[in-house]
Each structure stands twice: as C-alpha cells, then as structure tokens.
Amino acid sequence: MDKLMDNWQKVYSTSDMLRAEIVKSTLETHKIPAIILNKRDSSYNDFGMREIYVSQENHDTALTIIENEISFK
C-alpha cells in the first residue's frame, strides 16, 4: 500500500459501489473523512472489492457508526 495510506485503516469492504458510497457518506455526515479504494479489476469489472478507509484515530468510531447506523438487509 502507498506510504500515504499508512495512517488509514479499512473499516468496510463491499463489491457494491452504491453500498460503498452510502458508508462513506454516513461517515462523512459524522465528520469522519473517508475514502473509497477501488480494487475492482479494470479488465473484468464484476471482479473485486471496494474498500472504505478512515484514519487510525477514527477507526473505532467509524466501526461503531457502521454497525449501529447502516443496515443492508
């Protein structure tokens, strides 16, 4: 992983772009900056994941928000 990502930790992973955007938006609503790292294969677009990362200091809070406020049932 790139040196710039050293202080960021993954809090969510999905193959669905809409779910990734919802998680990112929810975290940002709580003033937690988040990024989506697209690990989908560019040749085979239905293969791979999108991962949500937050800074280390926001990791535990982000996990709590995801667990308590987001449901994809």
C-alpha positions as CSV (number, residue, x, y, z in Angstrom):
1,M,0.0,0.0,0.0
2,D,1.1,3.5,-0.7
3,K,3.0,5.4,2.0
4,L,0.2,8.0,2.1
5,M,-2.2,5.2,3.3
6,D,0.0,4.2,6.3
7,N,-2.3,6.0,8.8
8,W,-5.5,4.8,7.3
9,Q,-7.3,1.6,8.2
10,K,-10.0,-0.4,6.4
11,V,-13.4,-0.3,8.1
12,Y,-15.7,-1.8,5.4
13,S,-15.4,-3.8,2.2
14,T,-18.1,-4.5,-0.5
15,S,-18.4,-5.3,-4.2
16,D,-21.4,-2.9,-4.5
17,M,-20.4,0.7,-5.3
18,L,-23.7,2.1,-4.0
19,R,-23.1,0.5,-0.6
20,A,-19.6,1.9,-0.5
21,E,-20.9,5.4,-1.2
22,I,-23.6,5.1,1.5
23,V,-21.0,4.0,4.1
24,K,-18.6,6.8,3.0
25,S,-21.4,9.4,3.1
26,T,-22.7,8.3,6.5
27,L,-19.2,8.5,8.0
28,E,-18.7,12.0,6.5
29,T,-22.0,13.1,8.0
30,H,-20.4,12.3,11.3
31,K,-17.4,14.4,10.4
32,I,-15.2,11.4,9.7
33,P,-13.2,11.7,6.5
34,A,-13.3,8.5,4.5
35,I,-12.0,7.3,1.2
36,I,-13.1,4.5,-1.2
37,L,-10.3,2.4,-2.6
38,N,-11.5,0.7,-5.7
39,K,-9.8,-2.7,-6.0
40,R,-12.0,-3.9,-8.9
41,D,-10.2,-5.3,-11.9
42,S,-10.4,-2.9,-14.8
43,S,-10.5,-5.8,-17.3
44,Y,-13.2,-7.7,-15.6
45,N,-15.4,-5.1,-14.0
46,D,-17.5,-7.6,-12.0
47,F,-14.5,-8.9,-10.1
48,G,-13.0,-7.3,-6.9
49,M,-14.0,-5.1,-4.0
50,R,-14.3,-1.5,-2.9
51,E,-12.8,-0.8,0.5
52,I,-13.6,2.1,2.8
53,Y,-10.7,3.6,4.8
54,V,-10.6,6.1,7.6
55,S,-7.7,7.5,9.7
56,Q,-6.4,5.4,12.6
57,E,-7.8,7.9,15.2
58,N,-11.3,7.5,13.7
59,H,-11.2,3.7,13.2
60,D,-13.2,2.6,16.3
61,T,-15.8,5.4,16.0
62,A,-16.3,4.5,12.3
63,L,-16.8,0.8,13.1
64,T,-19.4,1.8,15.7
65,I,-21.3,4.1,13.3
66,I,-21.3,1.4,10.6
67,E,-22.5,-1.2,12.9
68,N,-25.2,0.9,14.6
69,E,-26.5,3.1,11.8
70,I,-26.1,1.2,8.5
71,S,-28.1,-1.8,7.6
72,F,-28.2,-3.5,4.1
73,K,-30.9,-6.2,4.8
